[in-house]
Amino acid sequence: MSTFPLTWSDKTFGPDGPWQAVSVGIGTPAQTVALYPGGRWSSTILLSTICDNQTSWSSLTTCYADDAGVFNRNKSGSAGRDAADSEGWKTWSDASSLSGWAGQSVFYDTFDIGLGTKVPNVSLTGLSDAYQEYPNGRNYPMEVGILSMGAPSLTHIWGYTMVFIGSYLYKAASRRTPSYSYGIHIGSAKLGIPGSAWLGGYDRNRIMGETSAQPFAPFTTNPGGNLVIGLQDIGLGVATGGSPWSYSQKSGLLSGSNSSLTAPVTVELDFARPYLYLPPSTCQNIASTLPVTFNPDLGLYFWNTDDDSYRKIVSSPAYLSFLFQKDSTNNKKFTIKVPFALLNLTLESPLVSEETPYFPCYPSDNIYALGRAFLQAAFVAEDFGTGDGYGTWFLAQAPGPGLVDVSDQATIEASSSSIPTTGNSWEVSWDSHWTALPSSTNTSKTGNAGNTTANSDKNISGSSELSQGATIVSLGAKFEGICPWKVCATYTGKMQL
């Protein structure tokens, strides 16, 4: 038995990244498609018809999905028929002011995942059309699908029996993995941190220090396997040197100005969503400390690149810290630090007319999730156990551009309850990238987010000013922030153990 590495695409994807994706072959003969890893249940792929159908709701002349690759079902000799009652239009809501539609069907086909390994009868949700509507009322197309890493079940039964790549490698493949599990760090395309994705194991060099183990959402939920955890607080900090603020640390940003928000707040880590989906007051609290302007058309914050503090924040050892409950207990906590260098992301066409740096906090009233913006700095592993509906997932600090050149392969044993800590230094992994600011005698040690109203009102006042002179275009946008497998919420009652 051995762990199995997934192959990463040599392309990067947007329009709100850049993001990295893995490359797989689908169908017979295989059609190469790039997918974001980290989904559960059916893998979500974009069918070739998505390019034709976008003309019905968009004036776009470019099919952005072509860059990652679309799948022509008619050219595959191994594609299964549609599962009963799976075809049709589905709607969803990703967060307040974000909603969308997708034309979908569920079927199976063969996956070529490299190293001479093909997996037959893999569960797929094919999208013939899909878009997401942003607050400005414009429709934005989906560009990249999602690769499922498994589910809290060994099979997916919907009229016929389908499998998941992870369960097949664990139970049936000639090259079997030691467990029904995976380990992922998506890295950063912008900063040259390569992605890491393993089935049945992980790379030890992607873990900086301690790990936290907690149960995933069980099979009895819909759809099950979700990476949920209690978020206790959000803060600011500086790893070394001087601070771009008048203090070196600040806490209380999660609920500081919102007396009705009580920590811990349950959040989901989701590879299919791009942003930080947090309460509006939390986004305002964070934004009040940054040179950003809120853009109501997209519901995102744009960096004010002409502000002197912008460069200091994104190039220095300054970070946004997330304090979580550790090991699902109330009396233990641990922190994931996300350098602002990773939160200096880029919007591009068709969202805006020219490339625009943005800060990825998206105000959400009803769904709290940490997407790829956060996951650039986090290592995640999940063990589905025996596929009986229950299991454990693991969270740890991931490295910066250093310490990732050589992989240190490790296995996840079946039904693991823990992943060992490492002695790797997070600060050392970033030393070669960031530039420490000179220390200042005017910097206090700590700050408090008890009252951030003045600055936050400025940032969410409705200003539509865009940094670098960019303008919102009327050409639709993208759907990538939606968790595509949630389109298939009709799985309830269809999945059987």
C-alpha positions in Angstrom: 0.0 0.0 0.0 1.2 3.5 -0.7 0.0 7.1 -0.8 -1.1 8.5 -4.2 -0.1 12.0 -5.4 -2.4 14.0 -7.6 -0.9 16.0 -10.5 -1.2 19.8 -10.5 -2.0 21.7 -13.7 0.6 24.0 -15.1 -2.0 26.7 -15.5 -3.6 29.0 -12.9 -7.2 30.2 -12.8 -9.2 33.2 -11.8 -10.9 35.6 -12.1 -10.4 36.2 -8.3 -7.2 34.3 -7.6 -4.9 33.3 -9.1 -5.8 29.7 -7.9 -4.1 26.4 -8.6 -5.9 23.2 -9.6 -5.1 19.5 -10.2 -5.2 17.9 -13.7 -7.1 14.7 -14.5 -8.3 12.9 -17.6 -12.1 12.1 -17.8 -13.8 9.7 -20.2 -12.6 7.3 -22.9 -10.5 8.6 -24.6 -9.5 10.8 -21.8 -10.2 14.6 -22.0 -7.9 16.7 -19.8 -9.7 18.9 -17.3 -8.4 21.0 -14.4 -10.4 20.9 -11.2 -10.1 22.4 -7.8 -9.4 19.6 -5.3 -11.3 19.3 -2.0 -14.9 18.5 -2.9 -17.0 15.7 -1.5 -19.6 13.3 -3.1 -19.8 13.8 -6.8 -17.0 15.6 -8.6 -18.4 18.7 -10.4 -17.4 19.1 -14.0 -18.3 21.6 -16.7 -19.8 20.2 -19.8 -18.9 21.6 -23.3 -22.5 22.9 -23.6 -21.8 25.4 -20.9 -20.0 27.6 -23.5 -23.1 27.6 -25.8 -25.7 28.1 -23.1 -24.0 31.2 -21.4 -25.3 33.3 -24.3 -28.8 33.0 -23.0 -28.0 35.1 -19.9 -24.8 36.8 -20.7 -23.3 39.0 -23.5 -19.9 37.3 -23.1 -18.2 36.3 -26.2 -15.4 34.4 -24.4 -16.0 31.1 -22.7 -13.7 31.3 -19.7 -14.4 27.7 -18.8 -12.3 26.6 -21.9 -9.1 27.6 -20.0 -9.5 24.8 -17.4 -11.1 22.4 -19.9 -14.7 21.4 -20.5 -15.9 17.8 -21.0 -17.7 16.7 -24.1 -19.8 13.8 -22.9 -20.7 12.7 -26.5 -17.1 12.0 -27.2 -16.6 9.5 -24.3 -17.2 5.8 -24.8 -17.4 5.2 -21.0 -19.9 7.8 -19.9 -22.9 6.4 -18.1 -26.5 7.5 -18.5 -28.1 10.1 -16.4 -29.2 8.9 -12.9 -33.0 8.9 -12.5 -34.4 12.3 -11.6 -31.0 13.9 -11.5 -31.4 16.2 -14.5 -32.8 19.7 -14.2 -32.2 23.2 -12.9 -31.1 23.8 -9.4 -30.8 27.0 -7.4 -28.6 27.8 -4.4 -27.6 30.6 -2.1 -23.9 30.8 -1.3 -24.2 33.8 1.1 -26.3 36.9 1.5 -26.6 38.7 -1.9 -25.0 35.7 -3.7 -27.2 33.2 -5.5 -27.2 31.3 -8.7 -28.5 28.6 -11.0 -27.1 25.5 -12.6 -28.4 23.0 -15.2 -27.1 19.6 -14.0 -27.3 15.9 -14.3 -25.6 13.1 -12.4 -23.8 10.3 -14.2 -20.5 8.3 -14.1 -17.4 8.0 -16.2 -13.8 6.9 -16.0 -11.0 9.1 -14.4 -7.4 8.9 -15.4 -5.5 10.3 -12.3 -2.0 9.6 -13.5 0.7 7.1 -12.8 -1.1 4.6 -15.0 -4.2 4.6 -12.8 -7.7 4.7 -14.1 -10.8 4.7 -11.9 -14.1 3.5 -13.5 -17.6 4.5 -12.7 -16.7 7.7 -10.8 -19.7 9.8 -9.6 -20.0 13.0 -11.5 -22.3 16.0 -11.6 -22.1 17.6 -15.0 -23.1 21.2 -15.4 -24.5 22.1 -18.8 -25.0 25.7 -17.7 -24.1 27.6 -14.5 -23.9 31.1 -13.2 -23.7 33.1 -10.0 -25.4 36.4 -9.5 -23.4 39.1 -7.6 -24.9 42.0 -5.6 -24.9 44.1 -8.7 -27.5 41.8 -10.3 -25.1 40.6 -13.0 -24.6 36.9 -13.9 -21.0 35.6 -13.8 -20.1 32.2 -15.3 -18.4 29.3 -13.6 -14.9 28.6 -14.8 -13.5 25.6 -12.9 -15.1 22.5 -11.5 -14.4 20.6 -8.3 -12.6 17.3 -7.8 -14.2 15.2 -5.1 -11.8 13.7 -2.6 -14.4 11.2 -1.3 -17.5 11.1 1.0 -18.6 9.5 4.3 -19.6 6.5 2.1 -17.7 4.1 0.0 -20.2 4.3 -2.9 -22.8 6.6 -4.3 -26.0 4.8 -5.2 -28.5 6.6 -7.4 -30.2 3.9 -9.5 -26.8 2.4 -10.1 -23.7 2.2 -8.0 -20.9 4.8 -8.5 -17.6 5.2 -6.7 -15.3 8.0 -5.5 -11.6 8.1 -6.5 -10.5 7.9 -2.9 -12.8 4.9 -2.0 -11.7 3.0 -5.1 -8.0 3.5 -4.4 -8.6 2.3 -0.8 -10.7 -0.8 -1.7 -10.3 -1.9 -5.3 -7.3 -0.5 -7.1 -4.2 -2.5 -7.9 -2.2 0.3 -6.2 -4.2 0.6 -3.0 -3.9 3.4 -0.4 -3.6 2.7 3.3 -6.7 4.6 4.1 -9.8 6.3 2.7 -8.3 9.8 3.2 -6.5 12.8 1.7 -4.2 15.6 2.7 -4.2 19.0 0.8 -2.4 22.3 0.9 -3.5 24.4 -2.2 -0.5 26.7 -1.9 -0.3 30.0 -3.7 0.1 30.6 -7.4 1.0 34.2 -6.9 3.8 33.5 -4.4 5.1 30.4 -6.0 3.9 27.9 -3.3 3.1 24.7 -5.2 0.0 22.8 -4.3 0.1 19.4 -2.5 -2.6 16.8 -2.7 -2.3 13.2 -1.7 -4.8 10.3 -1.4 -4.1 8.1 1.6 -1.5 10.4 3.1 0.1 13.8 3.1 3.3 15.8 3.0 4.8 16.4 6.5 6.5 19.6 5.2 3.0 21.1 4.8 2.5 21.0 8.5 4.0 23.8 10.7 3.7 22.7 14.3 0.6 21.4 16.0 -2.5 19.9 14.4 -6.2 19.9 15.4 -8.5 16.9 15.0 -12.3 17.2 14.9 -15.2 15.2 13.6 -16.6 16.1 10.2 -20.3 16.7 9.7 -21.7 13.1 9.7 -23.6 11.4 6.9 -26.9 12.1 8.6 -26.4 15.8 7.6 -26.8 16.9 4.0 -24.5 16.1 2.3 -22.1 15.1 5.0 -18.3 15.2 5.3 -18.2 19.0 5.8 -15.2 20.5 7.5 -16.8 22.4 10.3 -15.0 24.0 13.3 -15.6 26.6 16.0 -14.0 30.0 15.2 -13.2 31.9 18.5 -11.7 35.1 17.3 -9.9 36.9 14.5 -6.9 39.2 15.0 -3.9 41.0 13.6 -0.3 40.4 14.3 3.3 40.8 13.1 5.6 37.9 13.1 8.9 39.9 13.3 10.2 43.4 13.1 8.1 46.6 13.2 4.3 46.9 12.6 2.5 48.7 9.9 -0.1 49.7 12.6 0.3 51.6 15.8 0.2 48.2 17.7 1.9 44.9 17.1 -1.2 42.8 17.9 -5.0 43.3 17.8 -7.7 40.9 18.9 -11.5 41.0 19.0 -12.1 41.5 15.2 -14.6 38.6 15.0 -17.3 40.2 17.2 -15.8 43.4 18.5 -18.5 45.8 17.3 -21.4 43.3 17.3 -22.8 42.5 20.7 -25.2 40.0 19.2 -22.4 37.8 17.8 -21.2 35.3 20.3 -18.1 33.2 19.9 -17.4 30.5 19.0 -19.0 30.9 15.6 -19.3 27.7 13.5 -17.5 28.0 10.2 -16.9 25.6 7.3 -13.7 25.3 5.5 -14.6 25.0 1.8 -12.2 24.5 -1.1 -15.0 25.3 -3.6 -15.5 28.9 -2.4 -12.9 31.6 -3.0 -13.5 34.2 -0.2 -13.7 34.7 3.5 -17.5 34.6 4.1 -17.8 36.3 7.5 -20.4 38.4 9.3 -20.7 42.0 7.9 -19.5 43.5 11.2 -16.5 41.2 11.1 -15.5 42.3 7.6 -16.0 45.9 8.7 -13.8 45.4 11.8 -11.0 44.0 9.7 -11.4 46.5 6.9 -11.2 49.4 9.4 -7.5 48.5 9.9 -6.6 48.3 6.2 -6.3 50.7 3.3 -9.3 49.2 1.4 -12.6 50.5 -0.1 -15.8 48.4 -0.1 -17.3 47.9 -3.6 -21.0 47.1 -3.3 -21.3 45.8 -6.9 -19.2 42.8 -6.1 -19.5 42.8 -2.3 -15.7 42.8 -1.9 -13.0 45.2 -0.6 -10.5 46.7 -3.1 -7.0 47.5 -1.9 -6.1 51.2 -2.1 -2.7 50.7 -3.8 -1.8 54.4 -3.7 -1.9 54.3 0.1 1.6 54.2 1.7 0.4 51.5 4.2 -0.7 49.1 1.4 2.8 48.0 0.5 3.9 47.9 4.1 1.0 45.5 5.0 1.2 43.1 2.1 5.0 42.8 1.9 5.8 42.7 5.6 5.4 39.9 8.2 1.9 41.2 9.0 -0.8 38.6 9.2 -4.5 37.9 9.9 -4.9 35.4 12.7 -7.8 32.9 13.1 -8.3 31.5 16.6 -10.1 28.1 16.5 -11.3 25.6 19.0 -8.7 22.8 19.1 -9.7 19.2 19.0 -13.4 20.1 19.4 -12.9 21.2 23.0 -13.9 24.5 24.7 -10.7 24.7 26.8 -8.1 24.4 24.0 -7.4 26.8 21.2 -5.0 27.1 18.3 -4.2 29.7 15.7 -3.8 29.7 11.9 -2.0 32.8 10.6 -2.7 34.1 7.1 0.0 36.6 5.9 -1.5 39.6 4.1 0.7 38.7 1.2 -1.8 35.9 0.6 -4.8 38.2 1.0 -3.5 40.5 -1.7 -5.5 38.7 -4.5 -6.4 39.9 -8.0 -9.7 40.4 -9.8 -9.6 40.2 -13.5 -11.9 39.9 -16.5 -14.8 39.3 -16.7 -15.4 40.7 -13.1 -13.5 43.9 -13.8 -12.2 45.7 -16.8 -8.5 45.6 -15.7 -6.6 43.7 -13.0 -7.5 45.0 -9.5 -6.0 43.9 -6.2 -8.6 43.0 -3.6 -9.0 41.9 -0.1 -11.3 38.7 0.0 -13.7 39.4 2.9 -17.2 38.9 1.7 -19.9 40.0 4.1 -22.4 37.2 4.8 -25.4 37.2 7.0 -26.2 33.5 7.0 -23.3 31.3 5.9 -19.9 31.6 7.4 -17.1 29.8 5.5 -13.4 30.1 4.9 -12.6 29.4 1.3 -9.4 29.3 -0.8 -8.2 32.7 0.4 -7.8 31.1 3.8 -6.8 27.7 2.6 -3.7 29.1 1.0 -2.3 29.2 4.5 -3.8 26.0 5.9 -3.1 22.3 5.7 -6.3 20.1 5.7 -6.6 16.3 5.8 -9.8 14.2 6.1 -10.2 10.5 7.0 -13.5 9.0 6.0 -12.8 5.9 8.0 -14.7 2.8 6.8 -17.3 4.9 5.0 -19.8 4.3 7.7 -20.8 8.0 7.8 -18.4 9.2 10.5 -14.8 10.3 10.5 -12.2 12.9 11.4 -10.6 15.9 9.7 -7.4 17.7 10.6 -6.3 21.3 10.4 -2.8 22.8 10.7 -0.7 25.8 9.8 0.7 25.5 6.3 4.1 26.9 5.2 5.2 29.9 3.2 7.4 29.8 0.0 10.2 28.0 2.0 10.2 24.4 3.1 8.0 23.1 0.2 10.6 22.2 -2.4 11.0 18.6 -1.1 8.1 16.4 -0.2 8.2 14.4 3.0 5.6 11.7 2.4 3.6 10.3 5.3 0.6 7.9 5.4 -2.7 8.4 7.1 -3.6 5.1 8.8 -7.2 3.9 8.5 -9.6 5.6 10.9 -6.9 7.8 12.3 -7.8 10.1 15.2 -4.7 12.3 15.0 -1.9 13.5 12.7 1.5 14.1 14.4 2.8 17.6 15.0 6.0 18.7 13.4 9.0 20.9 14.4 8.8 22.9 11.2 8.9 26.7 11.7 6.3 28.8 10.0 8.4 31.9 10.4 11.4 30.3 8.7 9.2 29.2 5.8 8.4 32.9 5.2 11.8 34.5 5.9 12.9 34.6 2.3 9.7 36.3 1.1 8.7 39.0 3.5 10.5 42.2 4.4 10.4 43.1 8.1 9.6 46.7 8.9 11.9 48.7 11.2 10.9 48.7 14.8 9.1 51.8 16.1 9.1 53.1 19.7 5.6 54.4 19.0 4.1 50.9 18.5 2.1 49.6 21.4 1.9 45.8 22.0 -1.8 45.2 21.7 -4.9 46.8 20.3 -8.6 46.1 20.8 -11.4 46.0 18.3 -14.1 47.2 20.7 -15.0 50.2 18.6 -14.3 50.2 14.8 -17.4 52.0 13.6 -15.7 55.2 12.3 -13.4 53.5 9.8 -15.6 50.6 8.9 -18.5 52.9 7.9 -16.1 54.5 5.5 -15.2 51.2 3.9 -18.8 49.9 3.5 -20.4 53.2 2.7 -21.5 52.2 -0.8 -18.5 53.8 -2.5 -17.9 52.2 -5.9 -14.4 53.6 -6.3 -12.1 51.0 -7.8 -8.3 51.0 -7.2 -6.1 51.4 -10.3 -9.0 52.9 -12.2 -10.8 49.6 -12.9 -14.5 49.5 -13.6 -17.0 46.8 -13.1 -18.0 45.4 -16.5 -21.5 44.4 -17.5 -20.4 41.1 -18.9 -21.4 38.7 -16.2 -18.9 37.1 -13.8 -18.3 33.7 -12.3 -19.8 31.0 -10.1 -16.6 29.6 -8.6 -17.5 30.8 -5.1 -20.5 28.4 -4.9 -19.9 25.0 -3.5 -20.9 23.0 -6.5 -21.8 19.7 -4.8 -24.4 21.6 -2.9 -26.2 21.9 -6.2 -26.9 18.2 -5.7 -28.7 18.6 -2.4 -31.3 16.3 -3.8 -28.8 13.5 -2.8 -30.8 13.2 0.5 -32.4 9.9 0.4 -30.4 8.8 -2.6 -27.1 8.0 -1.0 -27.0 4.6 0.7 -24.4 3.0 3.0 
